[in-house]
Amino acid sequence: MKCESCTKREATIEFTTVAGNEKTTSHLCPVCAAAFSQQQATEAEDQAQDKSAVKPTSVKKKKVNVVVGHLSKSEAKSTVCPDCEMTYDEFRKVGRLGCPSCYRAFAKPLKRLLKRIHGSDHHVGREPGMETLVSADPPPADTGIDQLDQLRTELAQAVEDEEYERAAQLRDQIAQLQVEDAPDA
């Protein structure tokens, strides 16, 4: 779940604000939550100063309560399949996906899981209906295009995970491969 304030980082803190009879809940990242808490503290100080300057009987302000709670990991990371309503946590327990839509719903975590288990996130072996190779020749090496695609995917993942040093290294590797693959003009 993304932060409702910045929409960039993962929301790990839940703010519940009660103003009179109205209750609102916000899901924020730690950075935005700290800023929100600071803002609330400043407003509380201002209200306290206002109350000391004005008679308490003439001031009618609504009481505001803020409740802060950390989201559980399952709440923060639970993705639900739109068709069978299976959560990623349920998949991890059972070991089987519920329907074909689960592959799309859990694409990112499945990619990471496959990469961790098999060392790659794409299929390398035979596929149904594919003729068996009878030649003793080794399979063709990865082309530069395949390597570029893989590096671009890793670059996007590094940027998403905010691993900027790794992203810079990948960017340099991509540029180097593009120069090597470019035809001499």
N, C-alpha and C positions, 0 to 999 in steps of 0.2 A: 504494500500500500504506500503510495507516494504522499509526501507532506502536502497538506492542503494550502500552506502558505507559499512555499517556494516551488513546489511541484518538481523538485530536482532530486532530493534525497529521500531515503526510506523513512517513513513515519514510524517512530518507536515509542512515542509518548502521546497519551490521550489526555486532553484538557476538557473537563466538563465545567461549564460556567452556568451558574444559576442566578438569574436576575428576576426577583419577584417570583412569579409562577412559571417563568420561561426558562427552559433548560436547553443549552446548546452544547454539542460535543465537537471538538476539533482534534484531528490527528496530525501531529507535528513531528518534525525531525528534532534532534537535540539542539541544533543551532537556533532554529526558529522558536523552540520552546523556551530557551534561555532568554531570547529577546522578548517573548510574550510575558514571561515571568517578571522581567525587569520593568516592562511597561506597566504591568499590574501593580508592582511595588511602588512605582513612581506615582501612579494614580491614587493609590491608597495614602501615600504621604501628602499629596495635594489635598485630598479630602480631609485628612486629619488637620492640616493647617487651616483649611476653610472652616472647619467646625470650631476651632479655637477662636477664630476671628468673629464668627457669627453665633448668635444665641442658638443652642441646640433645638429649642422648640420651634424656631422659624425654618429650620432646614428639614425638608422631607426628601430624602434620597433613598433609592432602593438599595437594599442590601445585596451585595454580590459575593457569592462564594465560588472559589475556584478549586476544583479537585483535580489533582494530577495523578496519573497512573501510567505505568509502563505497560505497553501492550505485550501480551505473551508472544513468543516467537511464532506460534501457530497462527495467531490472529494477524500478525504483521506479514507473514509470508504465505498464508493459505490462499491458494488459487483454486478456483472451483470450475469444473467443466460445465459449460452451459447446457449440455444435453443430458448427461447422466448424473450431474451434480456431485461427482466424486471429487474430493479434495486431494491435493498433492500429498498431504500427510496420510490419507487413507491409502493412496497408491503405494507409498513407502512401506506401510504396514503389510498390505496384501501382496504386493509384488507384481500385480497385473493391472493394466489400465482397464477402465470400464467400457469404453466405446472408442470408435475412430476419432471422435472430436477431442478426446483427451490428449492425443498427440499434438494438436494445435494449441490447446489450452496450457499444456505443461511443456511447451517447446524449449524454453530457456533452461529450466532445471533439468530436463531430460538430456539436453545437449551436454551440460556440465557433468551429469551422472555418467553418460556414455563415454565421455572423454576421460573421466577418472577411472572407469572400469576397464575400458578397452584401449585407451591411449589415443583414440580418434573419435570424432563425432560423425563420421560418415562411413558408409558400408564399403568394404574393399573386396569381399569375396564374391562367390557366384550368386546369381539371381535366378529365380524360377524362369524357365523358358530359354535360358542362355545356354548356348552350345558349350560343351566342355572343351577345354584347350587340349589338343593332342600334341602340339609342338613342344619341344624341350626348351624352347627359347624362354628366357626370363621375361616376365611381364614388363611392358614399357615403363620407363621411369616417369615420375610426375613431370609434367610440362611446366614451363615457367608460368603459364596462365593459371594452372591449378595452384601453384605455390603463391601467386599473387592473390588469388581469391582467398586462400587460407589466411594469408597475412592480413588482408583487409578485414576478414571476419574477426581475427584476433585483435586487430586495432580497435574495431568497434566495441568489442567486449571490454578491452582495457580502458577505453574512454568511459564506458558505462559504469565500470567498477571504480572509476576515478584513480586508476593507476597510470598517472601521466608520464612517469619516467619510462615505463614499459611501452606506453603508446608512442613516445618519441623514438625509441629504438625501433619499433615496428615501422613507423613512418619512414625512417631512414633506410631500413631494409627494402621497403616497397619502392622507394625512389631509386635505390641502387639496382634492383631487379628491372625496373622500367628502363633505365639507361642501358643495361646490358642487353635487354630484349629488343630495344629500338633498332630498326634497320639503319645502317650507315647511309646518310643521304649526301 
